[in-house]
Amino acid sequence: MAGDLDVEGMVRRFQERAKAVKKRTLPPIAGPERQRFIAQAQLDFQDFAMIGDATASLEDGVLVLRIDLRPPEAPSPPS
């Protein structure tokens, strides 16, 4: 399986999913149902966007996703 995995393609699909969540329209619901839908959409976007921003690699058969969660003003790590 590891040899068949297109990690760059996987990251692109998560980027597309994040965009799709942002464009998702609200169904005709109200009250607590609406709030749950909105909360779930926010979590979906966060999860998809984080993986979509990841640098992915396959190292010794292990999928490694590196996601920099530091604030933009934080210095980059040494190479």
Secondary structure as the mmCIF struct_conf table of DSSP 4:
data_model
#
loop_
_struct_conf.conf_type_id
_struct_conf.id
_struct_conf.beg_label_comp_id
_struct_conf.beg_label_asym_id
_struct_conf.beg_label_seq_id
_struct_conf.end_label_comp_id
_struct_conf.end_label_asym_id
_struct_conf.end_label_seq_id
HELX_RH_3T_P HELX_RH_3T_P1 ALA A 2 ASP A 4
HELX_RH_AL_P HELX_RH_AL_P1 VAL A 7 LYS A 23
HELX_LH_PP_P HELX_LH_PP_P1 ARG A 24 PRO A 27
BEND BEND1 PRO A 28 PRO A 28
HELX_RH_AL_P HELX_RH_AL_P2 GLY A 31 GLY A 52
TURN_TY1_P TURN_TY1_P1 ASP A 53 ASP A 53
STRN STRN1 THR A 55 GLU A 59
TURN_TY1_P TURN_TY1_P2 ASP A 60 GLY A 61
STRN STRN2 VAL A 62 ARG A 66
BEND BEND2 ARG A 70 ARG A 70
TURN_TY1_P TURN_TY1_P3 PRO A 72 GLU A 73
BEND BEND3 ALA A 74 ALA A 74
HELX_LH_PP_P HELX_LH_PP_P2 PRO A 75 PRO A 78
#
